[in-house]
Amino acid sequence: MEDLDLDVLIIGAGPIGIACALECKKRNLNYVVLEKGALTNSLFTYPLNMTFFSTSEKLEIDNIPFISNNPKPTRNEALEYYRRVSTSNTLNINLYETVIEVNKTPTGFKIKSDKSLYNAKKIIIATGFYDIPNLLNIEGEDLPKVFHYYKEAHPFTLQDIAVVGASNSSVDAALEIYRKGGNVTMIVRGDAIGERVKYWVKPDILNRIEEGSIKAYFNSEIKEIKPSEIIIKTPKGEKTIANDYVIALTGYRPNFKFLENAGIEFSTDRKSIPNYNPETMESNVKGLYLAGVICGGKETHKWFIENSRIHAKMITNHITQTI
């Protein structure tokens, strides 16, 4: 297998990875994007009926207009937008190709994927955080009735469903399943619905809880998952309730192991923020750049498409000065 020589190798074909590819193309850099899944794989994995918090213009990259039929764009509209941006600009993107190793060399990097070998002068990692769920680490979590991703409500009609969490994803799932005929119970570790829940959704979930349409246990957590029930630890003691499925939407985290193996260092606090120069986005590994939400470490709410789009220009400006 012959090595392929590149100026830049981009890992991740989400919106920010696509933005980096556009900037590389404008600067006539020899680049390729490697993506282990589908184009914008994280967006593809989102619930079918998801609506973004951001307006469409804040999701645009490279000033390419994103026209939406709604005040807030939907998942399907975003998939169509980023798909059109990628295809109309004939970006060099290899899908379903997983990066296995990144090794520093005297002249840059040697990258091994499951399909090929590459030599690159620079690397941009824009892999996001949606691939590894935060586990509950309790007995029964490995049962097939437990999901850490939610797609749509139909399979949960006429079923007893436990939704774990109080974030946007948890609230959206609870409301949609309830409206499709599921019996929904929310298990919330804190004492209230999350502060960052979308402002047009929050009154809905609070009203449904208040009227009893959706049961909610606050300051509570699941102790054990059984085939037909769950045991909950509540302020009033343990409670056992009937259960068909558990949807544990407790957040996700970047692939820290992959970053560590590439030589990235992290903050020593619980946030695990990777080490990078905020003016150039270059990490502590010379020639290796970080882009997008991955820059927030465990603070996955810190970076979004709308405030990390600028990373692409920052990185490629620095690359053209140093390559």
N, C-alpha and C positions, 0 to 999 in steps of 0.2 A: 504494500500500500504506500503510494508516494505522498510525501508531505505537500500540502498546499500552502504557498507563501502569501501572507496578507499584511496590509498595513494595520488593519483593525479587525478584531473578532469581537462580535457583540453576542452576549449570552442572554437570551430572553427576547421574545417577539411580542411583548405587551406594548401598550401605547408608548411608553418611554423608550423601549428598544427600537420601535419603529421610528420614533423621532430621531434617535441617534443615527439610524441608517440613512434617513433623509439628509441629515447634516453631513454625514460621510460622503454621500453621493454628490452633494453640492460642492464639496471640496476636492472631488476627484480622488478620494482615497479608495484603495483596494480593500473592500470589506466583505464580510458575510455575517449574517445573523443565524445563530443556531437556537432552535426552540424544541424542547423535548415533547411538546404536545401540539395542539392546534394553534393557529394564529390567535393572538390574544387569549391564550388558554384560560387564564383566570376569569376573564369576562365571560368566556364560553361556559364556564362552570357555574356562574352565578344563577340564581333562580330565574326561571323563564320569564316571569312577570315583573322582574326587578325594575325600579325606577331610580335613576341617579339623584343624588342630592344636588349636584352641580347642574348648572344650565349648560346647554350644548356648546356655547362659545368658549366656555372654560375647559372643555374637553378637546378643543381643537389643537392640532399640532401643525407647525410650520405655516401658520396662517391659512390653512386650507379650510374653507367653510364647512361647518357641520350643521346641516339643516335638519331640524326636528319638527315633527308635527305637534309636539307637546311642550308645555312650559319647562318640563324636566324630561330629558331624553330617556328612553327605555334601553334595556339590555340589547334587544334586537337592532335598534337604531344605531347603537354604538358598535356592534359587531359589523353592521353594514358599512359604517363610516370608516373604521380602521381597515376593513377588507378592501374597500375602494382605494383608500390612500396607498395601501401596499401594492395592489395590482396595477393601478394607473401609473404609478411611479416605477414600476418594474424593479422593485427592491430585491436584493439578493438575500432571500430568506430560505433557510433549510428547515422544514418542519419535521417533527417526529425524529429528531436527532439529539441524543442526550450527551452532554459533556460529562466525561468521566474523570479526567485529570487536567489540571492546569499546573504547569511547571515553569519556573523562571529559568531563563537561559541568559548568557552574556549579551545576546542581541535582542532579547524580547521574551517570548513565551513559546512553549510547545504545548499544544492542546490536543488531547486525545478524546474523541467521541466514540460512540458505539458504531460509527460508520466510516470514520476517516481520521486522518492526522493533519494538524495544521501548525504552521509557524506564523506567529503574529508579532508585530512590533509593539502593539498596544492591545489591551483587552478592556472592554466595558461590560460590567456585570449589571444587568437590569432584570433580575429574576423575581422581584416582588416577594410576597410572603404567603401566598394562598395555598401552597402545596402541602404544608405540614400542620395539621390541626393540633391545638392544645388539648391533650387528653385529660379525662377526669381521673384516670388512674384508680379506678374502683373495680371491685369484683363484678363481672358480668358485662364489662364494657366491650368485650370481644364477641358478644352475641350478635347474630346477624340482624337483630331488630334495632341495633344502634347505628345511627348515622351522624357523621360530623359535617356533612354537606346537605343542603336542602335544594331541591330542584322545582318541585311542584306539589300541589296539595292532593290531587286526585287519588293517589294510592292510600291516603290516610282517611278517606271518607268512612264514617261509621266505625272508627277505631279510637281507642283510648291512647292519646298522644301526650308525651311529656316533652316540652320544649325547654331546654336548659339555656339560661342566659337572658339578658335584658337589653341587648344591643339592637341596632337596626335590623340585622338579619333575623334575630330571634323574634322580634316583634312582628316583622313582616310574615314570617312563617306561621306564628301563632294565629294571627288574624286571618290569613288566607286559608289555613286548615279549618279553622272554626267556621268560616263562611262556606266551605265545601262539605260541611257536615261532620267534621271530626270533633271528638270530645277532648278539648285541649286543657292541659294543666301546665303552667309555667313554674319552673324552679329557678329562683333568683337568689344568688349569693348575697347581694346587697339588700338595702332596705327600700329600693325604689326602682322604677324603670329608668334606664340609662339617660344621662343628661344629653347625649348627642343623638338621641333618636330623632328622626326627621320631624320637623315641627308640624307638618300636616298629618302625621300619623299618630303622634303621641296622644292627642285627645281621644282618638278612636280606641287605642288599647286601654287607656285609663277608664274610659266609660264601660268597655266590655268587662273589665275586671270588677268595677264597682257594681255593675248589675248582676254579676255572677255568671255571665255567659262563658267567660274564661276564668278558670280558677288559678290563683297565683299564690305561691308560698314564697314569702320574702325572708331574708336572713336564713335561708335554707339551702341544702344541697343533697344530692342523691348519695346515699350510703352504699346501696347495692342494687344491681339490676338483675331481675330474675326473668324466666321465660314469659310469665304472664302477669308480673307485678313489679313494682319498684318500692324500695324502702327509702324514705326521706327523713333526713334529720332537720327538725324544725325547732324554733324557740320553745315550743310546747312539748317537745319530745319526738320520738320516732313515730312515723306514720307510714302504713303500707297501703298503697292504692293499686287498683287494676291498671295494667299497662300493656299495650300491644307494640308500641314503638317509642324509642327515645331519640329525639333530634337534639344533639348536644352541639350547639353553636357557640362554643366558648372561645372563639378566636383562633388565630393561626400565627405562625412565626416563620421567619426566613430560614433557609437551610444553612444554619450556622456552621455545621460540619464542613460543608463544601467551601465556605468562605475561609474557615480556619485552614483547611488543606491548601488553599491558594496563598496562604501567608498573611491573611488579614488579621489585624489586632482589634480588640474591642475594649470599650470602657469597662472598668472593674465594678461598676454598680450593677443593679438588677436590670438596667435598661439594655445592656449589651449593644450599645451603639458602635458600629464599626468606625475605625480610624480613617478619616479622610480630610483633605483640605477643602473647606467650604467655598473657596474661591475658584478651584479648578476641578473638584470632585475626585482628584487623584488620591488613592489610598496610601497607606504606609508602604505598600509594595510599588515601587517606581514603575510607571507605565500601566498600572492596573487601576481602572476608574470604577466608581460606583454611581449608579443612577436610579432615581425613582424611590419608591417606598422602602426599598431595602436599606436605605441610608438611616432609617429610624430605628433599626434594631427591633427590640420588643415593643417599641412605641409605634405600633402599626397605624395609629391614627394621625401621626405627625405629618406624613407626606402623602399627597394625592396626585392624581394626574395634573390637576390644575396648578399646583404650586411646584411641581417637579419637572414640568415641561422644559423649563429653562436649563436643566442639567445637560441636555443634548448640545446646546450651543456652547455652554461653558466647557464641556469636555472636549469637543472637537476644535474649539479655538485653541485650547492648550495643546492638543495633539499636533495641530499644524505648526505650532511654534517649536515643537520639540522633536518631531519625527525626522 
